[in-house]
């Protein structure tokens, strides 16, 4: 069922419930006042009858019966009975009793009763006179009042049906009017494809919920477009970075096979090819790690990790691979006080990759091939500072260094792929940490990593 139909039915149902409740209250109130008014009329009638019969000596029962037959104000099916203290009929407009003895006993006990019997309204009450307690009972059919109530019920039913029909038509029209902007949004969204992600949705005015929905959807499109652009650039750059070493390896093999060569020449060619393969292998591993940590649902195991031990291992591996690189360690404050605070909850292999990348970059982009690492800690954070005296990063480039495959202009001549820092940034994010950078061209760069001790 469409929203327009559901809204219309809901609107009609709510209005129908309200109208039914209102009609019931009106009908019940009208019926209550009808019965009350008729009760007063019957009561006055039977009291006047008792007063004339019992208190006026000139009027006997036979004469009063004649008067009643010719009374134009008599009620439909009217019958009045007067009973003495022995429950014998003293006066009756007809030759039969209205009520049974048990009802007379009830009237004597409660002094006054009012009830319905079939279509007749019956009122009974006691009337004390000359040391006797008479019982007056009157019944009649409220033909006029019941007809008026029936007319009222008919009017309410017809009015309810007509009102619901009108409400349904108006609700259908207004639901269509109010849902038209949503239909427009659906049509606009249906036109958005991967080839025109720059298209945006407009709906409603500047303050209603539809405008907020359109704004939220546009924000989602911004994120989707950004993701597509990042993915497109990632695929293009990854393809280029992988194709280049493959082309170099292919060229070297082809050149080697052009003629016979000495063992030394073959070794030189194979060493060059091996170096290229190692670089490609490193790039592939970084790409796989970057893909892994970029998945929101990627399961990662965290345990207690000693940050200083991980950094020492990464530094040792870096210096083994590059003997000309050097890493200098220092501590903020006394080592004995700081060392117990360097244990955090994290993933050891990911932290190893992050620290390795930061130290490798510090050495690679520095003429001295050296990076200074300073460890510090407080009650909440473990802090690691990586400082080098390298070429530095331009202020405009700092905002882009965490984008995959981005490389600043002043380091184009230095071999690299632009994957290490994005990988490091994502690893620090997964550990709910913070990373900041400060740099000046020609003076060096400082990266500061802060890792929380608990999540």
N, C-alpha and C positions, 0 to 999 in steps of 0.2 A: 504494500500500500504506500502510495506516495505521501510526502509530508503534507502537501496541500489538502489531500483527502482526509488524512489523519487529523490535521488541525481543524478542518471543517466539522468532522464528526465529533471531535472532542469539544469544540465550542458549542455545537448544538446540544450535546449531552449535558454539559454544565448548565447551559441556559434552561434546558428542559427540566433538570433537577430543581433549579431555583424556582421556575414557574410552577412546577408541581407542588413544591413545598408551600409556595405563596397561595396557590389555589386551594390547597387543603386547609390552610389556616383560615382563609376567607370563608370557605364553605363551612368549616366546623364552627367558626364564630357566628356566622349567620344562622346556622341550625341551633346553636345554643340560645341566641337571643329570641329565635322563633318559639322555642319551647318555653323559655322564661315568660315571654309575653302572653303566650296561650295559657300558661299556668296561672298568671295573674288574672286573666279574664275568667277562667273557670272558677278560681277562688272567689272572685267578687260575685260571680253569678250564684254560686251555691250559698254564700253567706247572705246575700240578699234574700234568697229563697227561704233560708232558715229563719231569718229575722221576721219575714212576713208571715210565715206559717206559725211560728212559735210565739211571737210577741204581739201579733195583731189578732184580736179576737174576731174581727169582722170577716176575716178571710180564712176559710177552711180549705182542706186539701182538694175537694171537688172543684171549688171555685178557682183555686189557684191553677189547677190542671187545665181548666178551660182557658184561663188567661194565657198560659204558656203555649197552648196550641195556636193561639192567634198572635203570638209575639213575633213580630217581624225580625227582631234581633236575635232570635234563637240560633244557636250554633248547629252545624250539620251533625246529625246523629246524636244530638244532645240527650243525655239522660241524667237525672238527679235523684238520688236516694237519700232519705233521712232515716237513720236508725236510732232507736231509743237505747237505753242502757241494757236491755235484754236482747239486743241485736235484732229486734223486730222492726220491720219497715213501717215508719210513721207516714212517710210520703214518698211517692215514686212517680215519675213522669211516665213510666211504663210498668207493666205488670211483672217484671222480672228483676232480680237483684243483679247489681253490677259486679260485686265481688263476693268471695267466699268468706266463711266465718274466720278462717285463719288470717285473712287479710284485714278483717275488722279488728282482730286482736292486735295485729301489727300496728294499725292506725292508732288504737287506744294507747299502745306502749310508746310509740314515737311522736304522738300528737299531730304529726303532719307528714304525709308521704306524697310522692309524685312519681308515676311510672307509666309505661306504655304497655298496652295489651292489644296485640294485633295492630290495627291502624289507629285505635282509639288512645287518646291521652286521658289519663285518669288521675284525679286529685282527691285526696281524702284527708280530713282533719277532724279533730274533736271540737264540739261546741257546747260548753257548759251553760245550762239554763234551769233555774228553779231546782237546784240540788240534783239535777240529773246531767249526765254527760252523754250528749247526743253525738253521733258520728255522721258527718256529712260527706257524701261521696258523689262526685260528678265526673262524667266522661263525655267526650265529644271528639269529633274528627276535624282537625284543623285543615280543611280543604284548601282554603286560600293560602295559608302559610306554606303548606307542602308544595302547592303548585308554584309558588314563588321560588322556593328552594330548588325545585326541579328546573325551573327556567334559569335560575342562577347557574346550576350545574351544566346545563346545555350551553349557556353562554361561555362558561369557562372552558369547556371542552373545545368548542369551535374556536374560541380565542387562542387556546393553547396550540391547536393544530396550525392555525394561520400564523401565529407568532413564530412557531418553530420553522415553518416553511420560509418565512421572511428572514429569520435569523440564519437559516442554512444558506439562503441565496446571498445574503450580505457577508456571511462568514467565508463562503467560497470566493466571492469577489475580493474581499480584503486579504484573504490568504494568498490569492494569486498576486495581488498587488505587492504585498510585503515579501513574497518569495521570489519576485521577479529579479531582484539583485542577485540572489543566490543562483538563479538560472543563468544570469549573465556571467557570474564567476565560473560556473561549470563550463560554459562555452569558452571562456577565455583560457581556463586551465586546460581544456581539451586541445587547444591550439598550441600549447607549449610542448616542444619536442627537444631532442638533443641538439638539433641544428639551430634553434632560436631560444636558447636558455636566457637570453637577455630580455625577453619579453616579460612584462610585469602585469599584475592584476589590479584593477580598480573596481571599487564597489562602495555604495553608500556614501554618506557624508564623512566629515572628519571625526565624528564622535561616536557613531553607533557601532554595534557589535560586528556588523558586516565589514565596516572599514577596518576594524581591528583584525578580523579574520583575514582580509586581503593583505593587510600589513604583515601579519605573521606568515602568511603564505609567501609573500615577497621575500621576507627574510630567509625562509627555507630555500627559495629559488636562488638567493644570493649564495647560500652555503653549497647548494648543489652545483651551481655554476662554478664556484671556486674549486670545489672538489673535482669537477670535470677538467677544469683548466690544469689543476695540479697533476691529475692523472695523465692528461694528454702530454704535458711537459715532461712528466716522469718517464712515460713510455718513450717519448722522442729522445730524451737525454740518455736513458738507459740503453736504448738501441744504439745510439751513437757511441757511447762509452764502451759498449761490448763489441761493436763492429770494428772500432779502431784497432784494438790489440789483435783481433783475429786477422785483420788485413795485414798488420805488421808481421805476424807469425807466418801467414801465407806467403808474403813477399820474401821473407828470409829463406823459407824452405825452397821457394822457386829459384831464388838467386843461387842457393847452395847447389841445387841440382843442375845448374847450367853447365858446369864443368867439374872435372875432378879436382878435389882439394886435399890438402894435407890434414893430418889428424888435428894439428893445432888450429887450423882454420875451422874445421868442423866443431871442435870444442868451443871456439869463440862464438860461432853462430848459435850452437845449442844453448850456451849460457845466456846469450841475448834473448833467445826465444823463451827460455825458462824464466828469465826475469819478467818478461811480458806476461807469461802465463800466471806467474805468482801475483802480479798486479791484478790481472783479470779475476783470479781466484779470490783475492781480497775484496775486490769490488762486488763480486757475486755474493760473498758471505755478508758484506755490509747491506746489500740490497735485500737479502733474505731476512736479516735481523731487523731492518727497517720495516719491512712488510709485517713481520711478526709483531713487533711492538706497536704498530699502527692499528692493529685489529683490536676493537674495543672488547671483544669477547675472548681474546686470547688468554688461556689459563696460565697464570704465572705463579710459581711457588716462592714464597718468601720465608726467610728464616733469619736467625741472628747472624749478622755479618760484621766482621772486624774491618772497618774501613782502611785502617793503616796497612793491614796485611794484604788486602786486595790491591792497594796502590803500589806496595812494594813488589808484588808479583808482576803487575802490569809494567812497572818501570824496569824490572829485571828482564822481562821478555823483550821490551823495546830496545834496551841497550845490547841485548844479545843479537838482535836482528840488525841493529845499526850501531856498530861499535863507536862511531863518532858522536853519537848522541849522549847527553848526560842529564841526569835528574838530580837536583839538590833538594833535600828535605829539611824542613824546619817545623817548630811547634810554637804556637801562641801560648806563652806561659811555660810552666814547668811540665816536663814530659810525664812525670810520675802522677800528676793530678789530671792531666788531659787524657792519658792513655786509656783508663777504664771507661771514659765517656765516648770512645770512638766506635762503640758497637751499636748497630742499628738493625731494624727489620728491613730486609731487602733481598734482591736476587743477585747472587754473587757473580754469575757469569755476565749479566747485563751491566752491573757496576764495573766489572773488569773492562768491558768494551768501552764504556763511557770514559773512564779514567785513561785508558790506553789512547783513545782518540785525542783527548785534550793534551796529553803529554806529547804525543807524536806531532800534533800541529804546532805546539810551542817550540819543539826542537826544529821541525822542518822549516818553519818560516823565520827562524832566527839564524843570523850569521854565526853566532857562537854555538849553535846546535845544543842549547841548554835551556831548561825550564826549571823554575823554582817552585816547589810545592810546599805550601804551609798548611798544617793541620791545626784546627782549633775546635772547641766544643763548649757548650753551655748546657743548661738544664733541658732545653728543647731541641737544639739544633747541633748537628755536626757540620763544621764548615771546612771546605777544602779550597784553597786558592792556588791557581795555576798562573804563574807570571813569567813572561818571556821578554826578551829585548829584540824582537823581530821587526818586520816591516810595518806592522800595525794595520788597522782596518779603518777605512774612511767612514765618516759619520753616516753618510747616505747608505753605505753597504751594511752597516750593523743590523738594520732592520730586516735584511734579506739573508743573513748568514745561516738561518735555520731552515731555509727552503732547499729541498733536494737539488743537487747538481749546480747550485749557485756558487760562482767563484768570483772574487773581487778582481778588478782590473790589474791591481799591482802584484797579484800572485799568479797570473796566467802562465808565466814562465816556469813556475814551480809545479812539479808533477802532483796531480791530485784529481779527485773525482767530485768533490763537493757533497759527499754522503755522510762523512764522519760526524759533523756537527749536527745535522738533522737527527741522526740516530741518537747521539748523546742527549740532545734536547728532549726527545721523546722518552728516553730511559729515565731522565730526571723527573719528567712529568708523571710517569708511572709510579715513581717512588714518592709522589706528593711533595717533591722538592722544588727548589728554586735555583735558577742559573742566571747570572748577570755578567755583563761584559763591559769593560772600560778599555779604550784604546786610543792611541795617538800615532799618527803616521810617522814612521821613522824612529819611534821611541819604544814601542812594544805594546803588548796586549795582556790584559789580566782577566781571567775567567774566575768567578767565584761561585761555587756550588754549595748549596745549603740543603742538607738532608734531615728530615725530622726523625727523632729517635723512636717515636711511636706514631701510628696512623690515627 
